[in-house]
Amino acid sequence: MDFARAYLVHYYEADSSRKLNLSSLVQYFEDIAILHSSSVGLDLAWYDDNHCGWMLLKWDLVIHSLPVFGDTVTVGTRVHSMKRFLADREFTITAADGTLLAEGRSNWLLVDTDKRRPLRIQDRQYEGFNVTKELESDFITIDDVPPVVDVPAAGDVPSVGNAYMIRTSVRTTNSDIDTNSHVNNVRYINWALDALPADFACAHTPVSVKAQYRKELGIGCEAEVLTCIDSASSVSRHTVRGTSDEYCSIEIGWKLIV
């Protein structure tokens, strides 16, 4: 990886089993991306001055094992390729002995923060991340995450086979908003996790996460989280939507804790 640093797993980042919780793992990746950019002279002030910012489009993460409270891990990242408005960034987390704990890929969109429109990547950014335009053909587009198919009734709704639907409501608040003036990508993952029944969440640990962000959510907005849990395949699917818009879809793979 082009850039890496050590992270201590704090108590407030651990779940009931003392392992790093899923939201904090994703926050490590988000944090290391910003630190990497800052290390090459492209810090948040540079983006403010140039009226632009990176907005996340997709995650595709694989979790082999989660560190526990008190562990020190190394989080690494690199920009694999960029083309026009898009960046393809990779991540890893390794244990102190070098064991790979988690890895992932992400797609990002550079946006004009005044007009909220895609913005062509500058030469300064190609140079900073040591990426050439000749590598645009290497760009890897993460697969789409299909939205949860709706059902007409409210509440916990039995569905086909071992799957069932849960509906929850959210309202965005000040603490949800990040430096791009919209709901931070990790909040959507929190909403998905909060929708899970306690007995399911306590009995499982995540092994994969896929997410697709389709539209921004601002402060003071109301949304509905549709969650479909397939207990046979140990997969939960979540869609955050409004009256007429779908904001985000998430798919989390799980395994039983033994």
N, C-alpha and C positions, 0 to 999 in steps of 0.2 A: 504494500500500500504506500501511496505517496506521502501520507501524513497520518501520524498516530500519536496517541497520548494515553496515559494511564488514568483509569477511573476507579475510585473506591466505591463499592456498593454500600450506600448508607442505609441506616435503619429505616428511614422514611421512604426508601425505594423498594423495600422488601414486602412480600405478601405474607399471608398467615403461615406459610411454610418456611419463611425466612429466605425465600429465593427472590431474585430480582423480578419485580413485576413487569408485565408486558409493556405497559405504558412507559415505564422508565427506560426499558431497553430501546424503544423507539426514540425516546428523547435523547439517549446517548448518540444515536445516529444523526439526529437533527443537529445536535450540538457540535459534533465533530465536523460536520459539513460546514458550519458557519466558522468554526475555528480554522479549518483548512483554508477557506477563502480569505480570512483575515491574515493568515500567515504569508500569503502571496500579495498582500497589499490591497485586497478587495474586501475591505471590512464593511460593516453596516453603514458607516459614514460615507464610504465611496458610493454605495448603492443609493443612499439618500441624495448625494450630490448629483448623481446621474439619473435620478427619478426612475429607478427600476428595482426589481426584486425578483427572486426565484420563488415560484409557487409550485408546490408539490402536485404532481399528477397521479403517480402510482407508486406503491410499495410492492415488493415481492421478497419476503423474508423467510428464511429457514432457521429454525432453532434446534440445535443438537442437544444442548444442555444449558441450564440457567445457573449463573453463579449465585452464591448466597451472601447474606449480610456479612460484611467484613472482608470479603474477597477483593483483591485488586485485579482488574482486567485491563487489557489493552484494546482500545477501539481504534480501528484504522479505516481510512477511506481514500478513494481516488476517483477522479473523473475519467471514465472509460472513453467517452467520446461526446462530441457536441455537433449539432447541426442546426443551422438557421436560428430557431428560437428555443431549442431543446437541449437538455443535458442528461446524460446517462451516467449515474454515479453508483459506485459499489462500496460496500461496507463489510467489515469483519469485526468480531469480538473474539479475543483469545484469552485463555487462562494464563496464569503465571508460568505454567510449565509448557506453554505453547499450544495447548489443545484448542482446536477451533470450537467455540461455543455457539456462535451464530454468524450468519452471513446473509447478505441481501443485496438487492439492486433497487434503484429508484429512478424514475423519470421526472424531470423538472421542466417548467416552462418559465422563460424570462419574460417579465411583464412590465410594461410602462405603468408605473404606479399612479400616475395622474389620469391617464385615459383608460386604465384597466384593460389594455390590449397587449397581445404578444409583441415582443420587441426583439429585433435581430441581435444576436450575440456580438459583442464588440471584439475587435482584434486583441485588445488588452486582456480580455477574459480568456481567449484561446491561449495567449502567451502565459498568463498567470497559472493556468492549470496544465501547462505543458501538453496541450492537445492541438493537433493540426487539422485544418479543414480537409486535408486529404483522407482523414480517418472517418469522415462523416458516414461512409458506407458501413462502418463497424457498429454504428448506433444500434442498440438492442431495445426494441419497443416491448414493454411488458404487456402481456395479454390483458384484455379488458376483464373486469369483474362484473358479472351480470347482476342487476338489481334483484332483490327479493320480489317474487311474484305475490301480489296482494291477494287477500281474501276478504269477503264482504263483511264478516262479523268482527266485533271488537273483543278485546280481552285475549285470554289464552285460548287459541283455537286449534283443536286437533286437526291434523291434516292427513296426508296419505302415509300409510305405513308407520314408520317410527319417527316421522318429522312432525313438529308442531310449531305454531306461530305465536309470537308474543308482540304486543304493541306497547310502547312507552312513549311519553312525551317529554320534550326538553325545551328549555327557553334559554337562549344565550345571554351570558352576563359579562361584566367587565373582565373577569378573570379568564374568560375563554379567548380573548382577543390577543393576537401577537403583533410583531413589528410590521406586518403587512396589513394591519388594520382589518383582519378578518379572523374567524375562528381558527385556531391552530389545529393542524392535522391530527395531533395526538388526542385532542378532545373527542374527536369522532370515535377513536378507538376506546376511550373511556366510556362513552355512551354505549358502545356495543357491549363492553364487558359488564357494565352496570345492568344491562337488560337480561343477563344470564341468571337463571335460578341458582340460588346459593348452593344447592346440593350438587348441581352440575359443575359449577365453578370450583368448588372445593375438591371434587373428585378427579379433576383433569388438569393437565398442564399444556400450554400451547407448544405446537411444533412447527407451525407455519402461519404466516399472515400475508394476505393479499389485500390491497386497498386501491380504490380508484376514486379520485376527487373530481367531481364534474362541475361544481359551481360553488362560489363563495357564499358563506353565511356571515352576516354582520351582527353587531350587538343588538340585543332586544328582539331577536327573531324567535319565532316558535317553529318547531319541527317535530316530526314523528319518526321514531325509530322502529322499523319493522325487523323482527328477528325470527329467523327460522332455524331451529335446531334439529339436526338429524342424528339421533342417538345411535343409529346403526353404524354410520360412518364416522361419528365423532367430529362433525363439522358444524360450525355455526355460521350462518350468513346474515348479514345486517345491511339495511339500507336506511339512510337518513334522508328524509324527503319533506317537502313542504306541500302546499295545496296543489301546485302545478309543476314543481321542480324536484329533481333528484339531486341531492348534494354530494352524496358519498355512498359507495358500496364497499363492504368489507367481508372477507371470508377468512375464518380462523380455523385451522386444523388443530385437533386436540388428541391427546392420548391419556389413558387412565394412569393415575398415580398409583404405583405399586409399592 
